Amino acid sequence: MYKLMANINKEFDGQWIFMINCQKDDNGKIIGGEVVLNSESRDKVIREMAQYMHEDSETYIRYIGDIPEGISVIL
């Protein structure tokens, strides 16, 4: 089910998410999509997202919330 990022941020706080059918605004910022995987475990989401790699859509993975202590982020 398609959801806006504002709703996703509230519903999945503290979790990793993987989205398909993402939509962007004119500046390239993700504004919504379908969350198909979510977990507190990044590794679990990464392992399971392979089943969606055939999707002919924009995909997106990210952590929702404050980055946990001890985690590094590459931009």
C-alpha positions in Angstrom: 0.0 0.0 0.0 1.4 3.4 -1.0 2.2 5.7 1.9 3.7 9.2 2.2 7.1 9.6 3.9 5.5 11.6 6.8 3.4 8.5 7.7 6.2 6.1 7.1 8.5 8.1 9.4 5.9 7.8 12.2 4.9 4.2 11.7 8.4 2.7 11.3 10.5 4.8 13.7 13.6 2.9 14.8 13.5 0.4 11.9 15.1 -0.2 8.6 12.7 -0.2 5.7 12.8 -1.2 2.0 10.4 0.5 -0.4 9.3 -0.2 -3.9 7.3 2.0 -6.3 8.9 5.1 -4.8 7.9 8.6 -6.0 10.1 11.7 -5.9 9.3 15.4 -5.9 10.9 17.8 -8.4 14.0 18.0 -6.3 14.6 14.2 -6.3 13.5 13.7 -2.7 11.5 10.6 -1.9 7.9 11.5 -1.0 6.4 8.1 -0.7 6.2 4.5 -1.8 5.2 1.0 -0.7 7.1 -0.4 2.4 7.5 -4.1 1.7 10.1 -4.9 4.3 10.8 -3.5 7.8 12.9 -4.6 10.7 15.1 -3.4 13.5 17.8 -5.6 11.8 19.4 -4.0 8.8 20.9 -7.4 7.8 17.5 -9.0 7.8 16.1 -6.3 5.4 19.1 -6.6 3.2 18.9 -10.4 3.0 15.2 -10.3 2.2 15.2 -7.4 -0.3 16.8 -9.6 -3.0 13.3 -11.0 -3.7 12.2 -7.6 -4.9 15.2 -6.8 -7.2 13.2 -7.8 -10.2 10.7 -5.0 -9.6 10.6 -2.5 -12.4 10.3 0.4 -10.1 12.4 2.8 -8.0 13.5 1.1 -4.8 14.8 2.7 -1.6 16.3 1.4 1.7 16.9 3.6 4.7 16.8 3.7 8.5 13.9 5.7 10.0 14.7 7.7 13.0 17.9 8.8 14.7 21.0 6.8 13.7 21.9 4.4 16.5 25.2 4.9 18.3 27.9 2.8 16.8 26.5 2.9 13.2 28.4 4.7 10.5 26.6 6.3 7.5 28.1 6.9 4.1 26.4 9.7 2.1 
